[in-house]
Amino acid sequence: MIIGITGTDGAGKGTVVDYLKTKGFVHYSARSLIVAEIERQGLSVDRNQMRLTANELRTRNGNEFIVKQAYERIEIDGVTNAIIESLRALAEAEYLKQQGGILLAVDADPEIRYQRVQARRSASDQVSYEQFLAHEELEKNDPDPHGMQKAKVMEMADYTIMNDGTVEELEAEVEKFLTKYTYGDNS
């Protein structure tokens, strides 16, 4: 089973990935690919540069490039159960689904998400709440044709988890998702 994960920043995508890894899934990170390209170019890693670099990669290589790279790696590695994190462009989600993958979206209240990103303090998260919301608006529907359309990608999700609670509650929701897609329980 290949699971593509999409969602808003700070919603808990990484926590979902960590949980799925305990279930035998192998993690493939779009962020790692983008950060490697930024570092190769000698640029600073921040949220805006990550968006611009991802757009540049899509412009040069096709809008499905990032997820396609993950699929190539999965095939080389001979992995059966994988997670591709994080799909942000429509062509990525479409490619995932064409390959038989399942798209999982994770979301949460914006204030909760902002508190979470401030707590993790990665280089791309060091922004004010206003900057956080402005970045989010741009990433929901980037005017660049090779940019992010997170809102539309999330609408394509096969399953959505609202993560406004505890880690235990999130893990229980992931179990419901796995039950539905692993065992065909359509409840």
Backbone as JSON, one array per atom type, in Angstrom:
{
  "sequence": "MIIGITGTDGAGKGTVVDYLKTKGFVHYSARSLIVAEIERQGLSVDRNQMRLTANELRTRNGNEFIVKQAYERIEIDGVTNAIIESLRALAEAEYLKQQGGILLAVDADPEIRYQRVQARRSASDQVSYEQFLAHEELEKNDPDPHGMQKAKVMEMADYTIMNDGTVEELEAEVEKFLTKYTYGDNS",
  "N": [[0.85, -1.18, 0.0], [0.62, 2.15, -0.93], [0.74, 5.23, 0.55], [-0.08, 8.52, 0.17], [0.54, 11.54, 1.77], [-1.06, 14.5, 2.6], [-1.71, 17.88, 3.62], [-2.28, 20.57, 5.95], [0.16, 22.85, 7.32], [1.67, 21.93, 10.35], [-0.39, 20.31, 11.08], [-0.05, 17.67, 11.79], [1.09, 15.79, 10.14], [3.67, 14.66, 10.21], [3.57, 13.27, 12.63], [1.65, 11.37, 12.01], [3.1, 10.01, 10.04], [5.22, 8.99, 11.64], [3.75, 7.21, 13.25], [2.73, 5.43, 11.31], [5.11, 4.34, 10.44], [5.72, 2.68, 12.58], [4.04, 0.67, 12.0], [5.18, -0.66, 9.96], [5.54, 0.74, 7.58], [7.48, 2.47, 5.12], [9.12, 5.55, 4.99], [9.06, 8.23, 2.69], [10.22, 11.33, 1.92], [9.09, 14.33, 0.6], [9.92, 16.83, 1.37], [12.6, 16.41, 2.1], [13.82, 15.94, -0.38], [13.44, 18.45, -1.59], [14.78, 20.17, 0.21], [17.38, 19.16, -0.07], [17.91, 19.98, -2.69], [17.82, 22.78, -2.37], [19.98, 23.15, -0.64], [22.01, 22.19, -2.3], [22.11, 24.24, -4.13], [23.12, 26.19, -2.53], [21.5, 27.89, -1.04], [19.46, 29.53, 1.5], [17.54, 27.66, 3.84], [14.32, 28.17, 4.08], [10.8, 28.73, 4.54], [9.65, 30.11, 2.31], [11.68, 29.81, 0.37], [11.64, 27.06, 0.1], [9.15, 26.66, -1.09], [9.53, 28.07, -3.53], [11.68, 26.62, -4.64], [10.56, 24.05, -4.9], [8.57, 24.69, -6.78], [10.23, 25.4, -8.91], [11.51, 22.94, -9.42], [9.28, 21.48, -10.29], [8.62, 22.96, -12.55], [10.82, 22.53, -14.24], [10.83, 19.72, -14.46], [8.28, 18.62, -14.64], [4.98, 18.67, -13.24], [4.37, 16.53, -11.56], [6.75, 15.67, -10.62], [8.03, 15.48, -8.01], [6.59, 13.54, -6.48], [6.82, 11.47, -8.26], [9.55, 10.96, -8.18], [9.71, 9.87, -5.64], [8.23, 7.52, -6.01], [9.92, 6.21, -7.82], [12.1, 5.74, -6.17], [10.92, 4.07, -4.25], [10.38, 1.83, -5.82], [13.01, 1.08, -6.57], [13.98, 0.46, -4.03], [12.41, -1.7, -3.45], [10.12, -1.67, -1.86], [7.04, -2.42, -0.27], [5.0, -1.32, 1.39], [4.56, 2.0, 1.74], [5.01, 5.48, 2.6], [4.43, 8.58, 1.24], [5.38, 11.72, 1.82], [5.23, 15.11, 1.53], [2.36, 15.63, -0.28], [1.6, 18.27, -2.45], [0.84, 19.47, -4.81], [-1.55, 19.4, -7.49], [-0.99, 17.65, -9.68], [0.74, 15.88, -8.46], [-0.92, 14.53, -6.64], [-2.73, 13.42, -8.44], [-1.02, 11.72, -9.91], [-0.23, 9.94, -7.88], [-2.71, 8.68, -7.35], [-3.22, 7.55, -9.87], [-1.34, 5.59, -9.84], [-2.41, 3.87, -8.07], [-2.25, 4.57, -5.44], [-3.2, 5.8, -2.15], [-4.68, 8.71, -0.91], [-4.19, 10.57, 1.92], [-5.37, 13.08, 4.0], [-4.46, 15.54, 6.42], [-5.54, 17.73, 8.87], [-6.06, 20.64, 10.96], [-7.16, 23.01, 13.44], [-6.2, 26.39, 12.72], [-4.89, 27.98, 14.77], [-4.06, 26.06, 16.63], [-2.35, 24.61, 14.99], [-0.39, 26.56, 14.45], [0.71, 26.89, 17.0], [1.87, 24.37, 17.27], [3.81, 24.37, 15.18], [5.48, 26.35, 16.1], [6.45, 25.17, 18.38], [8.0, 23.06, 17.35], [9.99, 24.36, 15.94], [11.53, 24.35, 13.47], [13.74, 25.43, 10.81], [12.14, 26.52, 8.78], [9.87, 27.26, 10.12], [10.01, 29.52, 11.68], [8.31, 32.01, 12.06], [5.95, 34.75, 12.28], [2.53, 34.66, 13.51], [0.88, 35.94, 11.66], [2.5, 35.84, 9.35], [2.6, 33.08, 9.07], [-0.1, 32.5, 8.45], [-0.28, 33.94, 6.04], [1.6, 32.62, 4.37], [0.31, 30.18, 4.28], [-2.07, 30.81, 2.9], [-1.05, 31.43, 0.35], [0.06, 28.94, -0.31], [-2.19, 27.37, -0.46], [-3.39, 27.91, -2.91], [-1.41, 28.57, -5.06], [-0.52, 31.05, -7.4], [1.34, 30.46, -9.36], [1.64, 28.27, -12.06], [3.0, 25.94, -11.59], [2.97, 25.64, -8.97], [1.95, 25.16, -5.49], [-1.16, 23.7, -4.65], [-2.62, 23.25, -2.25], [-5.2, 23.26, -1.06], [-6.92, 22.22, -3.04], [-5.71, 19.75, -3.44], [-6.11, 18.58, -0.95], [-8.87, 18.36, -1.06], [-9.08, 16.25, -2.81], [-8.48, 14.08, -1.3], [-8.7, 10.71, -0.16], [-9.33, 10.15, 2.38], [-9.78, 12.01, 5.33], [-8.31, 13.38, 8.2], [-9.11, 15.16, 11.07], [-7.16, 16.8, 13.25], [-7.29, 17.93, 16.05], [-6.86, 17.19, 18.6], [-5.36, 14.98, 20.99], [-2.24, 13.11, 20.7], [-2.79, 10.42, 20.99], [-5.48, 10.31, 20.23], [-5.19, 11.03, 17.56], [-3.67, 8.86, 16.6], [-5.59, 6.86, 16.92], [-7.4, 7.64, 14.97], [-5.83, 7.24, 12.71], [-5.66, 4.48, 12.81], [-8.35, 3.85, 12.23], [-8.42, 4.73, 9.57], [-6.5, 2.95, 8.45], [-7.81, 0.52, 8.88], [-10.06, 0.83, 7.24], [-8.87, 0.97, 4.67], [-7.12, -1.14, 4.53], [-8.46, -3.43, 5.26], [-10.86, -3.14, 4.03], [-13.09, -2.12, 5.35], [-15.84, -0.22, 5.18], [-17.06, 1.55, 6.89]],
  "CA": [[0.0, 0.0, 0.0], [1.32, 3.43, -0.96], [-0.09, 6.3, 1.11], [0.4, 9.88, 0.03], [-0.01, 12.37, 2.84], [-1.15, 15.93, 2.34], [-2.33, 18.56, 4.75], [-1.82, 21.89, 6.33], [1.36, 22.86, 8.15], [1.42, 21.77, 11.77], [-1.59, 19.5, 11.31], [0.31, 16.38, 12.37], [1.52, 14.84, 9.11], [4.86, 13.96, 10.71], [3.14, 12.33, 13.68], [1.02, 10.27, 11.28], [4.21, 9.25, 9.44], [5.89, 8.24, 12.72], [2.89, 6.1, 13.64], [2.7, 4.45, 10.22], [6.41, 3.64, 10.44], [5.64, 1.6, 13.57], [3.21, -0.36, 11.37], [5.96, -1.27, 8.88], [5.63, 1.58, 6.39], [8.75, 3.17, 4.89], [8.84, 6.97, 4.76], [9.75, 8.96, 1.62], [9.91, 12.72, 2.22], [9.24, 15.36, -0.43], [10.68, 17.92, 1.98], [14.03, 16.07, 2.03], [14.23, 16.17, -1.76], [13.45, 19.9, -1.82], [15.87, 20.74, 1.02], [18.64, 18.77, -0.71], [18.11, 20.87, -3.85], [18.12, 24.12, -1.84], [21.36, 23.11, -0.13], [22.88, 22.03, -3.46], [22.22, 25.56, -4.72], [23.73, 27.09, -1.56], [20.52, 28.86, -0.57], [19.01, 29.3, 2.88], [16.32, 26.85, 3.93], [13.18, 28.77, 4.76], [9.52, 28.32, 3.96], [9.49, 30.7, 0.99], [12.63, 29.17, -0.54], [11.16, 25.7, -0.15], [8.06, 26.79, -2.08], [10.11, 28.47, -4.81], [12.49, 25.52, -5.17], [9.62, 23.01, -5.35], [7.98, 25.18, -8.03], [11.28, 25.31, -9.93], [11.66, 21.52, -9.76], [8.11, 21.09, -11.08], [8.71, 23.65, -13.84], [11.86, 21.86, -15.04], [10.7, 18.27, -14.58], [6.88, 18.2, -14.65], [4.32, 18.95, -11.96], [4.32, 15.33, -10.73], [8.13, 15.26, -10.42], [8.43, 15.15, -6.64], [6.01, 12.25, -6.11], [7.38, 10.48, -9.18], [10.87, 10.62, -7.63], [9.47, 8.97, -4.5], [7.84, 6.22, -6.57], [11.12, 5.57, -8.37], [12.89, 5.28, -5.02], [10.18, 2.94, -3.68], [10.61, 0.69, -6.7], [14.42, 0.68, -6.42], [14.13, -0.13, -2.7], [11.59, -2.9, -3.34], [9.23, -1.48, -0.71], [5.63, -2.7, -0.52], [4.19, -0.35, 2.13], [5.32, 3.25, 1.82], [4.34, 6.76, 2.83], [5.05, 9.7, 0.56], [4.99, 12.93, 2.55], [3.88, 15.61, 1.6], [1.87, 16.02, -1.61], [1.11, 19.65, -2.39], [0.39, 19.91, -6.14], [-2.58, 18.53, -8.06], [-0.4, 16.6, -10.5], [1.3, 14.88, -7.55], [-2.04, 13.72, -6.14], [-3.25, 12.66, -9.58], [-0.05, 10.66, -10.19], [-0.37, 8.97, -6.8], [-3.95, 7.92, -7.55], [-3.05, 6.76, -11.09], [-0.5, 4.46, -9.48], [-3.15, 3.05, -7.11], [-2.0, 5.04, -4.08], [-4.31, 6.36, -1.37], [-4.33, 10.04, -0.42], [-4.64, 10.87, 3.28], [-5.19, 14.48, 4.37], [-4.46, 15.82, 7.85], [-5.82, 19.15, 9.08], [-6.35, 21.04, 12.33], [-7.44, 24.43, 13.62], [-4.98, 27.17, 12.46], [-4.18, 28.4, 15.98], [-3.41, 24.86, 17.17], [-1.24, 24.3, 14.09], [0.67, 27.54, 14.66], [1.39, 26.53, 18.26], [2.7, 23.18, 17.0], [5.01, 24.7, 14.39], [6.38, 27.12, 16.96], [7.07, 24.22, 19.3], [9.03, 22.25, 16.67], [11.04, 25.35, 15.64], [12.43, 24.1, 12.35], [14.15, 26.66, 10.14], [11.06, 27.09, 7.97], [8.73, 27.57, 10.98], [10.28, 30.68, 12.51], [7.53, 33.1, 11.49], [4.86, 35.24, 13.11], [1.24, 34.05, 13.17], [0.42, 36.58, 10.43], [3.29, 35.26, 8.26], [2.14, 31.7, 8.96], [-1.36, 32.51, 7.72], [-0.03, 34.43, 4.67], [2.22, 31.5, 3.65], [-0.72, 29.17, 4.08], [-2.98, 31.27, 1.83], [-0.35, 31.27, -0.92], [0.23, 27.52, -0.59], [-3.5, 26.77, -0.77], [-3.65, 28.05, -4.34], [-0.32, 29.36, -5.61], [-0.82, 31.46, -8.78], [2.31, 29.83, -10.26], [1.05, 27.03, -12.55], [3.79, 24.82, -11.09], [2.98, 25.81, -7.52], [1.13, 24.35, -4.6], [-2.6, 23.89, -4.58], [-2.94, 22.35, -1.14], [-6.64, 23.16, -0.81], [-7.48, 21.29, -4.02], [-5.14, 18.42, -3.17], [-6.82, 18.05, 0.22], [-10.21, 17.98, -1.51], [-8.96, 14.97, -3.51], [-8.12, 13.03, -0.35], [-9.59, 9.57, 0.04], [-9.67, 10.11, 3.81], [-9.27, 13.2, 6.01], [-8.29, 13.35, 9.66], [-9.02, 16.43, 11.78], [-6.27, 16.52, 14.38], [-7.33, 19.01, 17.04], [-6.76, 16.6, 19.93], [-4.12, 14.41, 21.49], [-1.55, 12.16, 19.84], [-3.53, 9.16, 21.08], [-6.67, 10.44, 19.39], [-4.71, 11.01, 16.17], [-3.31, 7.47, 16.29], [-6.85, 6.11, 16.78], [-7.94, 7.99, 13.65], [-5.0, 6.55, 11.71], [-6.1, 3.08, 12.84], [-9.61, 3.79, 11.47], [-8.02, 4.84, 8.17], [-5.86, 1.69, 8.05], [-8.85, -0.51, 8.86], [-10.87, 1.04, 6.04], [-8.15, 0.74, 3.42], [-6.41, -2.42, 4.56], [-9.4, -4.54, 5.4], [-12.07, -2.85, 3.26], [-14.23, -1.73, 6.2], [-16.31, 1.05, 4.65], [-17.88, 2.28, 7.87]],
  "C": [[0.89, 1.24, 0.0], [0.34, 4.5, -0.49], [0.61, 7.62, 0.85], [-0.25, 10.71, 1.12], [0.06, 13.83, 2.41], [-1.74, 16.58, 3.58], [-1.7, 19.9, 5.01], [-0.6, 21.77, 7.25], [1.0, 22.81, 9.63], [0.21, 20.92, 12.1], [-1.28, 18.15, 11.95], [0.74, 15.35, 11.35], [2.71, 14.01, 9.59], [4.53, 12.95, 11.8], [2.45, 11.13, 13.06], [2.1, 9.39, 10.66], [4.9, 8.39, 10.5], [5.07, 7.03, 13.14], [2.86, 5.01, 12.57], [4.02, 3.69, 10.11], [6.41, 2.51, 11.46], [4.81, 0.43, 13.05], [3.9, -0.99, 10.15], [6.04, -0.46, 7.6], [7.0, 2.27, 6.33], [8.42, 4.58, 4.43], [9.71, 7.54, 3.63], [9.29, 10.41, 1.72], [10.15, 13.65, 1.03], [10.09, 16.51, 0.1], [12.18, 17.65, 1.87], [14.58, 16.31, 0.63], [14.39, 17.66, -2.04], [14.61, 20.54, -1.05], [17.22, 20.38, 0.42], [18.95, 19.66, -1.91], [18.46, 22.28, -3.41], [19.58, 24.16, -1.38], [22.37, 22.96, -1.26], [23.13, 23.38, -4.13], [22.84, 26.59, -3.78], [22.8, 28.17, -1.04], [20.12, 28.55, 0.86], [17.69, 28.55, 2.86], [15.3, 27.6, 4.77], [11.93, 28.43, 3.97], [9.34, 28.85, 2.54], [10.42, 30.04, -0.03], [12.22, 27.74, -0.86], [10.05, 25.72, -1.21], [8.63, 27.1, -3.45], [10.91, 27.34, -5.45], [11.6, 24.38, -5.66], [8.97, 23.42, -6.67], [8.98, 25.07, -9.18], [11.48, 23.86, -10.38], [10.49, 21.05, -10.64], [8.15, 21.72, -12.47], [9.67, 22.91, -14.77], [11.51, 20.41, -15.38], [9.26, 17.74, -14.67], [6.27, 18.34, -13.27], [4.2, 17.74, -11.04], [5.71, 14.88, -10.29], [8.44, 14.77, -9.01], [7.87, 13.79, -6.23], [6.54, 11.13, -7.02], [8.76, 10.03, -8.7], [10.71, 9.64, -6.46], [9.1, 7.58, -5.01], [9.04, 5.49, -7.15], [11.98, 4.99, -7.25], [12.25, 4.06, -4.37], [10.43, 1.69, -4.5], [12.05, 0.18, -6.57], [14.62, -0.06, -5.09], [13.33, -1.42, -2.53], [10.62, -2.86, -2.17], [7.78, -1.73, -1.13], [4.72, -1.66, 0.13], [5.01, 0.91, 2.36], [4.41, 4.43, 2.05], [5.13, 7.79, 2.04], [4.5, 10.96, 1.21], [5.77, 14.1, 1.97], [3.49, 16.08, 0.2], [1.22, 17.39, -1.52], [0.59, 20.18, -3.72], [-0.61, 18.9, -6.71], [-1.99, 17.37, -8.86], [0.23, 15.51, -9.63], [0.2, 13.94, -7.06], [-2.62, 12.85, -7.26], [-2.32, 11.49, -9.91], [-0.16, 9.55, -9.14], [-1.58, 8.08, -7.05], [-3.87, 7.05, -8.81], [-2.23, 5.5, -10.82], [-1.17, 3.54, -8.46], [-2.91, 3.44, -5.67], [-3.24, 5.65, -3.46], [-3.84, 7.69, -0.79], [-5.01, 10.31, 0.92], [-4.35, 12.33, 3.58], [-5.27, 14.62, 5.89], [-4.62, 17.33, 8.01], [-6.07, 19.39, 10.56], [-6.64, 22.54, 12.34], [-6.14, 25.24, 13.43], [-4.21, 27.59, 13.71], [-3.44, 27.23, 16.62], [-2.19, 24.54, 16.31], [-0.08, 25.28, 14.28], [1.44, 27.24, 15.95], [2.31, 25.34, 18.05], [3.96, 23.54, 16.22], [5.98, 25.54, 15.2], [7.11, 26.21, 17.93], [8.18, 23.41, 18.63], [10.21, 23.09, 16.22], [12.02, 24.96, 14.54], [12.73, 25.42, 11.66], [13.01, 27.32, 9.37], [9.86, 27.52, 8.81], [8.9, 28.85, 11.79], [9.64, 31.93, 11.9], [6.47, 33.55, 12.5], [3.57, 34.53, 12.69], [0.71, 34.63, 11.86], [1.17, 36.03, 9.22], [2.86, 33.81, 8.0], [0.87, 31.63, 8.13], [-1.17, 32.96, 6.27], [0.61, 33.34, 3.82], [1.16, 30.46, 3.31], [-1.67, 29.56, 2.95], [-2.32, 31.08, 0.46], [-0.23, 29.79, -1.3], [-1.09, 26.81, -0.9], [-3.78, 26.82, -2.26], [-2.64, 29.02, -4.94], [-0.65, 29.76, -7.04], [0.18, 30.9, -9.8], [1.71, 28.51, -10.74], [1.79, 25.77, -12.09], [3.82, 24.81, -9.56], [2.04, 24.89, -6.78], [-0.34, 24.71, -4.74], [-3.12, 23.0, -3.46], [-4.43, 22.2, -0.88], [-7.28, 22.14, -1.76], [-6.96, 19.87, -3.81], [-5.87, 17.79, -1.99], [-8.24, 17.64, -0.13], [-10.21, 16.62, -2.21], [-8.71, 13.79, -2.57], [-9.18, 11.94, -0.27], [-10.1, 9.54, 1.48], [-9.05, 11.35, 4.44], [-9.38, 13.02, 7.51], [-8.19, 14.78, 10.17], [-8.28, 16.15, 13.08], [-6.21, 17.71, 15.33], [-7.11, 18.5, 18.46], [-5.38, 16.1, 20.28], [-3.48, 13.49, 20.45], [-2.29, 10.83, 19.84], [-4.79, 9.19, 20.23], [-6.31, 10.4, 17.9], [-4.37, 9.58, 15.76], [-4.56, 6.6, 16.12], [-7.49, 6.4, 15.42], [-7.14, 7.33, 12.54], [-5.38, 5.07, 11.66], [-7.42, 2.91, 12.07], [-9.33, 3.84, 9.97], [-7.43, 3.52, 7.67], [-6.89, 0.57, 7.94], [-9.68, -0.39, 7.58], [-10.13, 0.63, 4.78], [-7.35, -0.56, 3.39], [-7.37, -3.6, 4.54], [-10.72, -4.29, 4.68], [-13.29, -2.53, 4.09], [-14.68, -0.34, 5.77], [-17.17, 1.83, 5.62], [-17.33, 3.65, 8.15]]
}
